[in-house]
Amino acid sequence: KRQGINAEYGGHGIPQVTAIYEVWRATRVIGEKEGYHVPIIADGGIRTSGDIVKGLALGASAVMLGSVFAGTTESPGMLVVKGGKRYKTIRGMGSRSAMQERSGSRGRYYQQRDENTFAEELTSQQLEKVVPEGVEGLVEFKGTVEKVMLELIGGIQSGLAHTGATDVSSFQKRATIWCQSFGGVAEGKPHSIVDVRD
């Protein structure tokens, strides 16, 4: 289970890297014993191609990219301008407004306590009892899905190339994971320069 608003409201959630690794360990043992492969989907926390590469290295077969595509031309939501920058509005399935409007969202997050809450319309008393497990807001506009995909593909290819791998399977065999301090993360990013991009 991913962290985020689930951890804030429900007290549940572990970091995505840990979740993928623990599921991979469990399914690998069962798969070897039973003779089949259980695919793993990394769902949550993916923001960059580097996050995808880490998920694949830990055993994921696929990744969910909802928030990555949230600010694209093709994504639902309105395009708005705020402070001279362009944004797209987003609303997660578990957000308060989605659960207030749709019984499907309430059902997914176990917010339907009786047969009356299966109706699309809720009473004001029922609306007060909805607990959000998702967010809504603005994300920076990113352009087309094609543009975003090309950037992701380039980053994934680079990540695989750093291990000498030509495909995901060989990458997963060669990849090494280690913990890094906040200082190490900061050192690994560009520093002592001013970003002049628009």
C-alpha positions as CSV (number, residue, x, y, z in Angstrom):
1,K,0.0,0.0,0.0
2,R,1.4,3.4,-0.9
3,Q,2.0,6.2,1.5
4,G,0.3,9.6,1.2
5,I,-3.2,10.5,2.3
6,N,-3.8,6.9,3.2
7,A,-1.1,7.1,5.8
8,E,-2.4,10.5,7.0
9,Y,-6.0,9.5,7.4
10,G,-5.9,5.8,7.7
11,G,-2.6,5.2,9.5
12,H,-1.6,2.7,6.7
13,G,1.1,2.8,4.1
14,I,4.7,2.0,3.5
15,P,7.2,3.5,1.1
16,Q,6.8,2.2,-2.5
17,V,10.3,0.9,-2.7
18,T,9.8,-1.2,0.4
19,A,6.3,-2.4,-0.8
20,I,7.6,-3.6,-4.2
21,Y,10.6,-5.3,-2.6
22,E,8.5,-7.1,0.0
23,V,5.9,-8.3,-2.5
24,W,8.7,-9.4,-4.9
25,R,10.3,-11.5,-2.1
26,A,7.0,-13.1,-1.2
27,T,5.8,-13.8,-4.8
28,R,9.3,-15.1,-5.8
29,V,9.2,-17.8,-3.1
30,I,5.6,-18.8,-4.0
31,G,6.3,-18.6,-7.7
32,E,9.4,-20.9,-7.5
33,K,7.5,-23.3,-5.4
34,E,4.4,-23.4,-7.6
35,G,6.2,-22.9,-10.9
36,Y,4.7,-19.6,-12.0
37,H,5.6,-15.8,-12.1
38,V,3.4,-13.3,-10.3
39,P,3.5,-9.9,-12.0
40,I,3.9,-6.9,-9.7
41,I,2.6,-3.4,-10.5
42,A,4.3,-0.4,-8.8
43,D,1.4,1.9,-8.0
44,G,2.1,5.2,-6.3
45,G,4.9,7.7,-5.9
46,I,6.2,7.4,-9.5
47,R,7.2,10.9,-10.7
48,T,10.1,10.4,-13.0
49,S,11.8,7.8,-15.2
50,G,14.2,7.3,-12.3
51,D,11.3,6.1,-10.1
52,I,10.3,3.7,-12.9
53,V,13.8,2.3,-13.1
54,K,13.9,1.8,-9.4
55,G,10.6,0.0,-9.4
56,L,11.7,-2.3,-12.2
57,A,15.0,-2.9,-10.4
58,L,13.1,-4.1,-7.3
59,G,11.0,-6.5,-9.2
60,A,8.0,-4.6,-10.7
61,S,6.7,-5.9,-14.0
62,A,4.8,-2.7,-14.7
63,V,4.1,0.8,-13.2
64,M,1.0,2.9,-12.8
65,L,1.6,6.5,-14.1
66,G,-1.6,8.3,-13.2
67,S,0.0,11.4,-11.7
68,V,2.7,11.5,-14.3
69,F,0.0,11.9,-17.0
70,A,-2.2,14.1,-14.9
71,G,-0.9,17.4,-16.3
72,T,-1.0,16.4,-20.0
73,T,-3.2,17.8,-22.8
74,E,-5.1,14.5,-23.0
75,S,-5.8,14.2,-19.3
76,P,-9.2,15.1,-17.9
77,G,-9.5,18.4,-16.1
78,M,-9.5,22.0,-17.0
79,L,-6.5,24.0,-18.1
80,V,-6.1,27.0,-15.8
81,V,-3.5,29.8,-15.5
82,K,-2.3,30.8,-12.1
83,G,0.5,33.3,-11.5
84,G,1.4,33.2,-15.1
85,K,1.9,29.4,-15.2
86,R,-0.4,26.8,-16.8
87,Y,-1.9,24.0,-14.7
88,K,-4.4,21.2,-15.1
89,T,-7.0,20.5,-12.4
90,I,-6.9,17.0,-11.1
91,R,-9.1,14.9,-8.8
92,G,-8.1,11.5,-7.5
93,M,-10.8,8.8,-7.2
94,G,-10.4,8.8,-3.5
95,S,-10.8,12.6,-3.1
96,R,-13.6,14.0,-1.1
97,S,-15.4,15.5,-4.1
98,A,-15.1,12.3,-6.1
99,M,-16.5,10.2,-3.3
100,Q,-19.3,12.7,-2.6
101,E,-20.3,12.6,-6.3
102,R,-19.8,8.9,-7.3
103,S,-20.9,5.7,-5.6
104,G,-18.0,3.9,-7.4
105,S,-15.4,5.9,-5.6
106,R,-17.1,5.4,-2.2
107,G,-17.3,1.7,-2.9
108,R,-13.6,1.4,-3.7
109,Y,-12.7,3.0,-0.4
110,Y,-15.3,1.3,1.7
111,Q,-17.3,4.5,2.3
112,Q,-20.6,2.8,1.7
113,R,-22.0,1.8,5.1
114,D,-25.5,0.9,4.1
115,E,-27.7,0.5,1.0
116,N,-28.6,4.2,1.1
117,T,-25.1,5.3,0.4
118,F,-25.0,3.3,-2.9
119,A,-27.1,6.1,-4.4
120,E,-25.3,8.7,-6.4
121,E,-26.8,11.5,-4.4
122,L,-26.0,11.7,-0.7
123,T,-27.7,13.5,2.1
124,S,-25.8,16.4,3.8
125,Q,-25.4,14.1,6.9
126,Q,-23.9,11.3,4.7
127,L,-21.6,13.9,3.0
128,E,-20.1,14.9,6.4
129,K,-19.1,11.2,7.0
130,V,-17.0,10.9,3.8
131,V,-13.3,10.5,4.7
132,P,-11.0,11.3,1.7
133,E,-8.2,8.9,0.7
134,G,-7.1,10.9,-2.3
135,V,-6.4,14.5,-3.3
136,E,-7.6,17.2,-5.7
137,G,-5.8,20.3,-6.8
138,L,-3.6,21.6,-9.6
139,V,-0.6,20.0,-11.4
140,E,1.8,21.9,-13.7
141,F,0.8,21.5,-17.4
142,K,3.2,19.1,-19.1
143,G,2.2,19.1,-22.8
144,T,1.2,16.0,-24.7
145,V,1.3,12.4,-23.5
146,E,3.7,11.7,-26.4
147,K,6.2,14.3,-25.1
148,V,6.0,12.9,-21.6
149,M,6.4,9.3,-22.9
150,L,9.5,10.2,-24.9
151,E,11.1,11.7,-21.8
152,L,10.2,8.6,-19.8
153,I,11.5,6.2,-22.4
154,G,14.8,8.0,-22.7
155,G,15.3,7.9,-18.9
156,I,14.4,4.2,-18.7
157,Q,16.8,3.4,-21.6
158,S,19.6,5.4,-19.7
159,G,18.8,3.6,-16.5
160,L,19.1,0.2,-18.1
161,A,22.3,1.2,-20.0
162,H,24.1,2.1,-16.8
163,T,24.0,-1.6,-15.8
164,G,24.8,-2.8,-19.4
165,A,21.3,-4.3,-19.7
166,T,19.4,-4.3,-22.9
167,D,16.0,-5.4,-21.5
168,V,14.1,-5.4,-18.2
169,S,14.8,-9.0,-17.4
170,S,18.6,-8.7,-17.6
171,F,18.4,-5.3,-15.8
172,Q,16.6,-6.9,-12.8
173,K,19.4,-9.5,-12.6
174,R,22.1,-6.9,-12.7
175,A,20.6,-4.1,-10.6
176,T,21.9,-3.2,-7.2
177,I,19.9,-1.2,-4.7
178,W,21.3,0.7,-1.7
179,C,20.0,3.2,0.8
180,Q,21.2,6.8,0.3
181,S,21.2,9.6,2.9
182,F,19.5,13.0,2.2
183,G,23.0,14.4,1.8
184,G,23.8,11.9,-0.9
185,V,20.5,12.7,-2.7
186,A,21.4,16.4,-2.6
187,E,24.9,15.7,-3.9
188,G,23.5,13.7,-6.8
189,K,21.5,16.6,-8.1
190,P,22.8,19.7,-9.9
191,H,24.0,22.2,-7.3
192,S,25.7,25.6,-7.1
193,I,24.0,26.7,-10.3
194,V,20.9,28.8,-11.1
195,D,18.3,27.1,-13.2
196,V,17.5,29.5,-16.1
197,R,15.0,27.3,-17.9
198,D,11.4,28.6,-18.3
